[in-house]
Amino acid sequence: MDMIERGLTFVPPAQRVAGTARLACDKDGGRTRLRRLYQDGSAKIRMPAVSADPLEAVLINTAGGLTGGDRLGWAVDVGAGASATIATQACEKVYRAASDRAEVRVKLTVGAGGRIAWLPQETIVFDRSAFARTLDLELAAGAEALVLEATVFGRLAMGERAAHGSFHDRWRVSQDGALVHAEDFRIGPGIAAILGRSAVAGGAIALATVLMISPRVEALLDPARDIIAGQGDASVWSVKKSGKLLARLFAEDGYQLRKRLVPLVELLNGRAGLPKLWSL
């Protein structure tokens, strides 16, 4: 072995998280029932026992978090007249990235007269992380949806501050073939400095977007605003013979944000209420 060979140190490639899970359900015999379930890698789905609709599913990332180069994909297909509530087992954590970015892709489809409630727990973003999420939702005519994504930049109670990083959240929602909602939220590289601006978040580190597509949204606007109570706002529009409610919330930390989100989800999700895994 020459001097050059002795000076070389082998560095094994970092392990990366990769996972894909798909769930499909249909209305059968008066109830929503599982039609198909596929799981691969670190993406798992569990089905709590429920006595009535909606069907409930819990998404699990067995890796315990995400970092640069990790890839997760979730797909849910709700058939005509069926209903499903999708939650996560815990908050997803996005850790510091040495290179590349972590990516999560979500694909949701709902048949005519069906309903989906996409209600994951918060995503916690750590300092110098890099993360991109895409959410595509396709609704048939007469279908309804409740979609929530909440993000907390750091954990101040533990002295963890997300000062720098890259975050991108992209949504595309269509109904009966027409685009009814689109947004691209990007922040970075100076996350804390941007959030500190009065025109952005005024120093708040916990943010949430809630979208509801339903003909019932107009009656829910005032109660939703009462719950938000100045920590954001909500508006409604008419879309494709239905309605759209869009709410944005902000808070000083994840706990204060959840204190608003819990009653808001209970209001908007009707008799289905809050997913069992959500709690203060």
Helices and strands as residue ranges (DSSP letters): H 3-7, E 18-28, E 31-41, E 43-46, E 55-61, E 71-78, E 83-88, E 92-94, E 102-110, E 115-119, E 123-125, E 129-139, E 144-155, G 156-158, E 160-161, E 165-175, E 178-187, H 191-195, E 206-213, H 217-228, E 232-239, E 242-251, H 254-268, G 270-272
